[in-house]
Amino acid sequence: MEFFTQRGKGLIWALGLCLLIASCGDQNEADPASKLEEIQGQETAVLTDPPNVPPPITRKHPTKVIVHLEVVEKEMQMMDGVSYVFWTFGGTVPGKFIRVREGDFVEFHLKNHPDNKLPHNIDLHAVTGPGGGAASTFTAPGHETQFSFTALNPGLYIYHCATAPVGMHIANGMYGLILVEPKEGLPKVDREFYVCQGDFYTKGAYGEAGLQPFDMEKAMREEPDYVVFNGKVGALSGNTALKAKVGEKIRLFVGNGGPNMVSSFHVIGEIFDNVFREGGSVPDHNIQTTLVPAGGAAMTEFTLDVPGDFILVDHSIFRAFNKGALGVLMAEGTPNKNLYSGQQDDRIYQPEGGVIQSMPEGPAVEAKPMTKEEKLAQGKNIYASNCQACHQADAKGIEKAFPPLAGSDYFANDPSKAIMAVSHGLSGKITVNGKEYDGVMPKQNLSDAQTAAVLTYVLNNFGNKGGEVNAEDVAKLKK
């Protein structure tokens, strides 16, 4: 029996075809790949060492991007005088900056140098897929692995090693940033910088000289000895400070490798015009401090309106001034007194009186004999962390408040006066270079070796006549 006429059969076939097309349409809408632009050509990714960033992507189409990243285990400086065996992506901490475009097809090559001791892999938070690539890149020393992914989501992302024990690999420096630019690109700025925080755990205390091994117990207790930007105390200061000019718009790509500490990222003297929290797409405006979680990132943008040194800190502030999380952005240009006057008055205000301040006693740090050169190197960092805020970077002090250490006649012929001041604090009237000071210097909680190092540094800089202080000298006078 014929149930359908020929016309009826045609209608049913057409209806079935429509349902099939509609079904395929639903599947395509659910498949992110269906929305991708056509891949055109290929190129090798430009990778940069911190604080530099690859140039913005100007092409208007996605392409195949080939990334070559080598894992290198190497000894470097945690701070001057303190060595550490870092595990790195590309020989730097943080690892090299990677920049691709939304929709790019990324062919990733991870290479583990033959001289390395351990296997490694990489988990890129920009990857949609199991382990962020970690499961596909377990790489033994002397081997190279490859996988590929499509950069689906624009944003700023952390990458890190995820080989067990994961925390140890990250704590040894295995993290970095990858930027997936939106297809329309990022707004134009004048300068971009790459800053990444990390916390480190060593057998020795902060500043203890020599080659320091990793301390797993401290890491598990989340008690870092060092919290630093770009892998080293002082990595962004002095000759390596970030540099810009008044009127320029700045973009900071800020990451936090962790493994444990959340960063309260702040630039002293600046307000962020835009903050892209978590490296996402929607900016917040007029932000003072932004949280950057371990394993997270943020983009901050601001315009430099006045010249001067702008200090980058983790505003969990003891990390900045006592564990190393401090950097400098130097802005050159013409002052604008309408925006910032500089100091207009200077008078002493001491409602708390002349009581010597002292922090609770901590465990004594075992002093190791250091050469004079080692003292000078370590003393420079100790000075920056403990002395500079009052005595200033040029050691000229502040008149009527903090006496100068530069060309000082106070301890020129008797360095023991400086040892006593650092070890026990100082209050009451003193005369330095013919001028009277009546302030308070808190006792500094430094080891004998650290005190010797910083005073040796002071004696041999700032126009002072030289000399050397030994830890034994400090210990003798402290009794």
C-alpha positions as CSV (number, residue, x, y, z in Angstrom):
1,M,0.0,0.0,0.0
2,E,1.3,3.4,-1.0
3,F,1.1,5.6,2.2
4,F,2.5,8.7,0.6
5,T,2.0,10.2,-2.8
6,Q,5.1,11.3,-4.7
7,R,4.5,14.9,-3.6
8,G,4.2,13.7,0.1
9,K,7.5,11.9,-0.2
10,G,9.1,15.0,-1.4
11,L,7.8,17.1,1.5
12,I,9.0,14.5,4.0
13,W,12.5,14.4,2.4
14,A,12.7,18.2,2.5
15,L,11.6,18.3,6.1
16,G,14.2,15.7,7.0
17,L,16.9,17.7,5.3
18,C,15.9,20.8,7.2
19,L,16.1,18.9,10.5
20,L,19.5,17.6,9.5
21,I,20.8,21.0,8.7
22,A,19.3,22.5,11.9
23,S,21.0,19.7,13.8
24,C,24.3,20.4,12.2
25,G,23.8,24.1,12.9
26,D,23.3,23.4,16.7
27,Q,26.5,21.2,16.7
28,N,28.4,24.0,14.9
29,E,27.3,26.5,17.4
30,A,28.5,24.3,20.2
31,D,31.8,23.7,18.6
32,P,34.2,26.7,19.2
33,A,36.2,25.6,16.2
34,S,33.3,26.5,13.9
35,K,33.7,30.1,14.9
36,L,37.4,30.3,14.2
37,E,38.8,32.4,11.4
38,E,40.8,30.6,8.7
39,I,44.5,30.0,9.6
40,Q,46.8,31.8,7.3
41,G,50.5,31.2,7.1
42,Q,52.9,30.4,10.0
43,E,55.5,32.1,12.1
44,T,57.9,31.4,14.9
45,A,57.0,33.1,18.2
46,V,59.2,35.9,19.5
47,L,60.0,35.1,23.1
48,T,61.5,37.8,25.4
49,D,63.3,37.8,28.8
50,P,61.8,39.8,31.6
51,P,61.1,42.7,31.9
52,N,60.8,43.0,28.1
53,V,57.6,42.1,26.2
54,P,57.3,41.0,22.5
55,P,56.0,43.6,20.2
56,P,52.2,43.9,19.7
57,I,50.6,41.7,17.1
58,T,49.5,43.8,14.1
59,R,48.2,41.1,11.7
60,K,44.5,40.9,11.2
61,H,44.2,37.1,10.9
62,P,45.1,34.1,12.9
63,T,48.2,32.1,12.0
64,K,50.1,29.0,13.0
65,V,52.6,30.1,15.7
66,I,55.5,27.8,16.5
67,V,56.9,28.1,20.1
68,H,60.2,26.7,21.1
69,L,60.8,26.8,24.8
70,E,63.8,25.2,26.6
71,V,63.9,24.2,30.2
72,V,67.3,25.0,31.8
73,E,68.4,24.2,35.4
74,K,71.0,26.7,36.4
75,E,72.6,28.5,39.3
76,M,71.9,32.2,39.5
77,Q,71.8,34.9,42.1
78,M,68.8,35.2,44.5
79,M,70.4,38.4,45.7
80,D,74.0,39.6,45.5
81,G,76.0,37.1,47.5
82,V,73.2,34.5,47.7
83,S,73.1,31.7,45.0
84,Y,70.3,29.3,44.2
85,V,69.8,26.6,41.6
86,F,66.8,27.7,39.7
87,W,64.7,25.6,37.3
88,T,63.7,27.9,34.4
89,F,61.7,28.2,31.3
90,G,64.3,29.7,28.9
91,G,67.0,30.5,31.4
92,T,65.2,33.3,33.3
93,V,62.9,33.7,36.2
94,P,60.1,34.3,35.3
95,G,60.3,32.3,32.1
96,K,60.2,33.9,28.7
97,F,57.1,36.0,27.7
98,I,54.9,34.4,25.0
99,R,52.6,36.5,22.9
100,V,50.0,35.1,20.5
101,R,46.7,36.3,19.0
102,E,43.2,35.0,19.7
103,G,42.4,32.2,17.2
104,D,46.1,31.4,16.6
105,F,47.0,27.7,16.2
106,V,50.0,27.2,18.5
107,E,52.4,24.4,17.9
108,F,54.4,24.1,21.1
109,H,57.8,22.5,21.5
110,L,59.1,21.9,25.0
111,K,62.8,21.0,25.2
112,N,64.5,19.7,28.3
113,H,68.3,20.4,28.2
114,P,70.5,17.3,28.3
115,D,72.4,18.6,31.3
116,N,69.3,18.9,33.4
117,K,68.7,16.4,36.2
118,L,64.9,16.1,36.2
119,P,61.9,15.7,33.9
120,H,59.6,18.7,33.4
121,N,56.4,19.7,31.6
122,I,54.3,22.8,31.1
123,D,50.7,23.8,32.1
124,L,49.7,26.9,30.2
125,H,46.5,28.4,31.7
126,A,45.7,29.7,28.2
127,V,45.2,26.2,27.0
128,T,41.7,24.6,26.8
129,G,42.5,20.9,27.3
130,P,43.6,18.4,30.0
131,G,46.3,19.7,32.1
132,G,46.8,22.8,30.0
133,G,49.3,20.8,28.0
134,A,51.0,19.2,31.0
135,A,49.8,15.7,30.1
136,S,51.3,16.0,26.6
137,T,54.6,17.5,27.5
138,F,56.2,15.3,30.2
139,T,59.8,15.7,29.0
140,A,62.9,13.8,30.2
141,P,66.3,15.5,30.1
142,G,67.6,15.4,26.5
143,H,64.2,15.1,25.0
144,E,61.7,17.3,23.2
145,T,57.9,17.0,23.2
146,Q,55.3,18.7,21.1
147,F,51.6,19.4,21.3
148,S,49.3,22.0,19.8
149,F,46.3,24.1,20.8
150,T,44.1,26.9,19.6
151,A,44.2,30.1,21.6
152,L,40.4,30.4,22.1
153,N,40.2,32.9,25.0
154,P,42.0,36.3,25.0
155,G,43.7,37.2,28.2
156,L,46.9,37.2,30.2
157,Y,47.8,33.8,31.7
158,I,50.4,32.1,33.9
159,Y,52.2,29.0,32.7
160,H,54.1,26.7,35.0
161,C,55.7,23.3,35.4
162,A,53.2,20.7,36.7
163,T,55.6,17.8,37.2
164,A,55.5,16.3,40.7
165,P,56.2,17.6,43.2
166,V,54.5,20.5,41.6
167,G,55.1,23.0,44.4
168,M,58.8,22.3,44.3
169,H,59.0,22.9,40.6
170,I,57.1,26.2,40.8
171,A,59.1,27.3,43.9
172,N,62.3,26.8,42.0
173,G,61.2,29.3,39.4
174,M,59.3,27.4,36.8
175,Y,56.6,29.9,35.8
176,G,56.0,32.7,33.3
177,L,53.3,34.6,31.3
178,I,51.5,34.0,28.0
179,L,49.4,36.8,26.5
180,V,46.6,35.9,24.1
181,E,45.8,39.3,22.4
182,P,42.2,39.8,21.5
183,K,41.6,39.7,17.7
184,E,41.1,43.4,17.6
185,G,44.4,44.0,19.5
186,L,45.1,45.9,22.7
187,P,44.8,49.7,22.9
188,K,48.1,51.4,22.0
189,V,50.5,52.3,24.9
190,D,54.0,53.8,24.9
191,R,55.7,51.1,26.9
192,E,54.9,47.6,28.1
193,F,56.8,45.7,30.9
194,Y,56.8,42.2,32.2
195,V,56.8,41.8,36.0
196,C,56.2,38.6,37.8
197,Q,56.3,37.9,41.5
198,G,57.4,34.6,43.2
199,D,58.2,33.3,46.7
200,F,61.3,31.3,47.5
201,Y,62.2,29.1,50.5
202,T,65.9,28.5,51.4
203,K,67.7,26.7,54.2
204,G,69.4,29.9,55.2
205,A,67.6,33.0,56.3
206,Y,67.1,36.0,54.1
207,G,70.5,37.4,53.1
208,E,72.6,34.4,54.3
209,A,75.4,34.2,51.9
210,G,76.4,31.2,49.8
211,L,74.6,28.6,47.7
212,Q,71.2,28.0,49.4
213,P,69.2,24.8,48.8
214,F,65.4,24.6,48.7
215,D,63.6,24.1,52.0
216,M,60.5,22.0,51.6
217,E,59.4,22.4,55.2
218,K,59.3,26.2,54.9
219,A,57.4,25.9,51.6
220,M,54.8,23.6,53.2
221,R,54.4,26.1,56.1
222,E,54.2,28.9,53.5
223,E,57.0,30.9,55.2
224,P,59.1,32.3,52.4
225,D,62.5,33.8,53.0
226,Y,62.3,35.7,49.7
227,V,59.4,37.3,47.9
228,V,60.8,38.9,44.8
229,F,59.9,40.4,41.4
230,N,61.6,38.8,38.4
231,G,63.5,36.2,40.3
232,K,66.0,38.3,42.3
233,V,66.2,40.9,45.0
234,G,66.9,44.1,43.2
235,A,66.1,42.8,39.7
236,L,64.2,46.0,39.0
237,S,66.4,48.6,40.6
238,G,69.5,50.5,39.9
239,N,70.7,50.0,36.4
240,T,68.0,47.5,35.8
241,A,65.1,49.7,37.0
242,L,62.2,50.2,34.5
243,K,62.6,53.4,32.6
244,A,60.0,55.7,31.0
245,K,59.2,59.3,30.4
246,V,56.5,61.7,31.7
247,G,53.5,61.7,29.5
248,E,53.9,58.1,28.4
249,K,51.2,55.5,28.9
250,I,52.5,52.4,30.6
251,R,51.1,48.8,30.6
252,L,52.4,46.4,33.2
253,F,51.8,42.7,32.6
254,V,51.9,41.4,36.2
255,G,52.0,37.8,37.0
256,N,52.3,35.8,40.2
257,G,54.0,32.4,40.0
258,G,53.5,31.8,43.7
259,P,53.6,29.0,44.7
260,N,51.9,30.2,47.9
261,M,51.7,34.0,48.3
262,V,48.9,36.2,47.0
263,S,50.3,39.5,45.8
264,S,48.9,42.9,46.8
265,F,50.4,44.7,43.8
266,H,50.8,48.4,44.1
267,V,52.9,51.2,42.5
268,I,53.7,53.8,45.1
269,G,52.7,57.3,43.8
270,E,50.5,56.0,41.0
271,I,46.8,55.2,40.6
272,F,46.0,52.6,37.9
273,D,43.8,54.1,35.2
274,N,42.8,50.6,34.2
275,V,43.2,47.2,35.8
276,F,42.2,44.1,34.0
277,R,41.8,41.8,37.0
278,E,42.9,38.2,36.4
279,G,44.1,39.3,33.0
280,G,40.5,39.3,31.8
281,S,38.7,41.6,29.3
282,V,36.7,44.0,31.4
283,P,38.7,46.9,33.0
284,D,38.2,48.5,36.4
285,H,39.2,52.1,36.8
286,N,41.1,54.2,39.3
287,I,42.5,51.3,41.3
288,Q,45.2,51.7,44.0
289,T,46.2,48.1,44.8
290,T,45.2,45.0,43.0
291,L,45.3,41.4,44.1
292,V,47.1,38.9,41.9
293,P,46.6,35.4,43.1
294,A,49.2,32.7,43.0
295,G,48.8,31.2,39.5
296,G,47.1,34.4,38.3
297,A,47.9,37.6,36.5
298,A,46.6,41.2,35.9
299,M,47.2,44.0,33.4
300,T,47.6,47.5,34.8
301,E,47.7,50.7,32.8
302,F,48.5,54.3,33.8
303,T,50.0,57.5,32.5
304,L,53.0,59.0,34.1
305,D,52.1,62.6,34.9
306,V,55.1,63.7,37.0
307,P,58.8,62.6,37.1
308,G,60.4,60.6,39.8
309,D,60.9,57.1,41.1
310,F,57.7,55.1,41.4
311,I,58.2,52.0,43.6
312,L,56.6,48.7,42.7
313,V,55.7,46.7,45.8
314,D,53.8,43.8,47.2
315,H,51.8,45.9,49.7
316,S,52.0,43.1,52.2
317,I,54.7,45.5,53.0
318,F,57.2,43.4,55.0
319,R,57.7,41.4,51.8
320,A,58.7,44.6,50.0
321,F,61.2,46.0,52.5
322,N,62.4,42.8,54.2
323,K,62.0,40.0,51.6
324,G,62.7,41.7,48.3
325,A,59.4,42.4,46.6
326,L,60.4,45.9,45.5
327,G,61.2,47.4,42.1
328,V,61.6,50.9,40.6
329,L,60.0,52.6,37.6
330,M,62.1,55.7,36.9
331,A,60.1,58.5,35.1
332,E,62.1,61.3,33.5
333,G,60.6,64.6,32.6
334,T,59.7,68.1,33.6
335,P,58.1,68.6,37.0
336,N,54.5,69.8,37.1
337,K,54.2,71.7,40.4
338,N,50.4,72.0,39.9
339,L,50.1,68.2,40.1
340,Y,52.8,67.5,42.7
341,S,54.7,70.2,44.5
342,G,57.5,68.2,46.0
343,Q,58.4,69.1,49.6
344,Q,57.2,72.5,50.7
345,D,58.0,72.3,54.4
346,D,60.2,70.2,56.7
347,R,59.8,70.1,60.4
348,I,60.3,67.4,63.0
349,Y,57.2,65.8,64.6
350,Q,57.8,63.2,67.2
351,P,54.8,62.8,69.5
352,E,56.0,59.3,70.6
353,G,59.2,60.7,72.2
354,G,62.7,59.3,72.1
355,V,62.0,55.7,72.9
356,I,64.1,53.2,71.0
357,Q,61.9,50.9,68.9
358,S,62.8,47.2,68.8
359,M,61.2,44.3,67.1
360,P,60.8,41.1,69.0
361,E,63.9,39.1,69.2
362,G,64.2,36.5,66.4
363,P,66.5,33.5,66.1
364,A,70.1,34.5,65.6
365,V,71.4,33.9,62.1
366,E,74.6,32.0,61.9
367,A,77.2,34.3,60.4
368,K,79.5,33.0,57.7
369,P,82.9,34.6,57.0
370,M,82.6,36.7,53.9
371,T,85.2,38.3,51.7
372,K,85.1,42.1,51.5
373,E,83.6,41.8,48.0
374,E,80.8,39.6,49.3
375,K,80.1,42.1,52.1
376,L,79.9,44.9,49.6
377,A,77.5,43.0,47.4
378,Q,75.2,41.8,50.3
379,G,75.5,45.2,52.1
380,K,74.1,47.0,49.0
381,N,70.9,45.0,49.2
382,I,70.7,45.3,53.0
383,Y,71.1,49.0,52.7
384,A,68.3,49.2,50.1
385,S,66.0,47.2,52.3
386,N,66.7,48.6,55.7
387,C,68.5,52.0,55.5
388,Q,67.5,53.8,52.3
389,A,64.0,54.9,53.4
390,C,65.5,57.2,56.0
391,H,69.1,57.9,54.9
392,Q,68.0,58.1,51.2
393,A,69.5,56.3,48.2
394,D,72.4,58.8,48.0
395,A,73.0,58.5,51.8
396,K,72.7,62.2,52.2
397,G,69.9,61.8,54.8
398,I,67.2,64.4,55.4
399,E,68.2,67.6,57.2
400,K,67.0,67.9,60.8
401,A,65.5,64.4,60.7
402,F,67.9,61.7,59.5
403,P,71.6,62.3,59.5
404,P,73.7,61.7,56.4
405,L,75.9,58.6,56.0
406,A,77.6,60.2,53.0
407,G,80.9,61.7,54.0
408,S,79.9,61.3,57.6
409,D,82.3,62.5,60.3
410,Y,80.2,60.7,62.9
411,F,81.8,57.3,62.4
412,A,84.7,58.2,60.1
413,N,87.4,57.6,62.8
414,D,85.4,55.1,64.9
415,P,83.2,52.6,63.0
416,S,82.2,51.1,66.3
417,K,79.8,54.0,66.7
418,A,78.0,52.8,63.6
419,I,78.0,49.2,64.8
420,M,76.4,50.3,68.1
421,A,73.8,52.4,66.3
422,V,72.8,49.5,64.1
423,S,72.9,46.9,66.8
424,H,71.3,48.7,69.7
425,G,69.5,51.7,68.1
426,L,70.2,55.3,68.8
427,S,68.4,58.2,70.4
428,G,69.3,61.7,71.7
429,K,71.3,64.5,70.3
430,I,74.2,63.8,67.9
431,T,76.2,66.1,65.6
432,V,77.0,65.0,62.1
433,N,79.0,67.1,59.7
434,G,78.5,70.1,61.9
435,K,74.7,69.8,62.2
436,E,72.7,68.6,65.1
437,Y,70.2,65.8,65.0
438,D,67.8,64.7,67.8
439,G,65.9,61.8,66.4
440,V,65.5,58.1,67.0
441,M,67.0,55.2,65.1
442,P,65.4,51.9,65.8
443,K,67.5,48.8,66.5
444,Q,68.0,46.8,63.3
445,N,67.2,43.1,63.5
446,L,70.2,42.1,61.5
447,S,72.7,39.2,62.1
448,D,76.3,40.0,63.0
449,A,77.3,39.1,59.4
450,Q,74.6,41.3,57.9
451,T,75.5,44.2,60.1
452,A,79.1,43.8,59.1
453,A,78.1,43.7,55.4
454,V,76.0,46.8,55.4
455,L,78.5,48.9,57.4
456,T,81.3,47.7,55.1
457,Y,79.2,48.8,52.2
458,V,78.5,52.2,53.8
459,L,82.2,52.8,54.7
460,N,83.2,52.1,51.1
461,N,80.6,54.2,49.3
462,F,79.0,57.6,49.5
463,G,82.3,59.4,49.7
464,N,83.4,57.7,52.9
465,K,87.0,56.7,53.3
466,G,86.7,53.0,53.2
467,G,87.3,50.2,55.7
468,E,85.9,46.8,56.7
469,V,83.8,45.6,59.5
470,N,83.8,41.9,60.5
471,A,81.1,39.9,62.1
472,E,83.4,39.3,65.1
473,D,83.7,43.0,65.7
474,V,79.9,43.3,65.8
475,A,79.5,40.3,68.1
476,K,82.1,41.8,70.5
477,L,80.4,45.2,70.7
478,K,76.9,43.7,71.0
479,K,77.7,42.0,74.3
